Amino acid sequence: MLRGYAPGWQVRCLTCGFKIAAGEAGVVRIAAAGKSYKLGWCRRCRRLRCIVVERVKPRKKPDTP
């Protein structure tokens, strides 16, 4: 959907632990320096849940010879 709009951020449900990229969840701008807790729709629970928008640490690329 909006992949790439919020690179390095993810949305996680605090009830079931479901994670999705923030851009795919429809988040366009991040106004938080660290974690931001919101009320939002969880795709797995199919209910309104407390969700957290958090930064994802970039993965290190493996060294190739």
Secondary structure, DSSP 8 states (H G I E B T S, - for coil): --TTSSTTEEEEETTT--EEETTTTT------SS-EEEEEEETTTTEEEEEEEEE----------
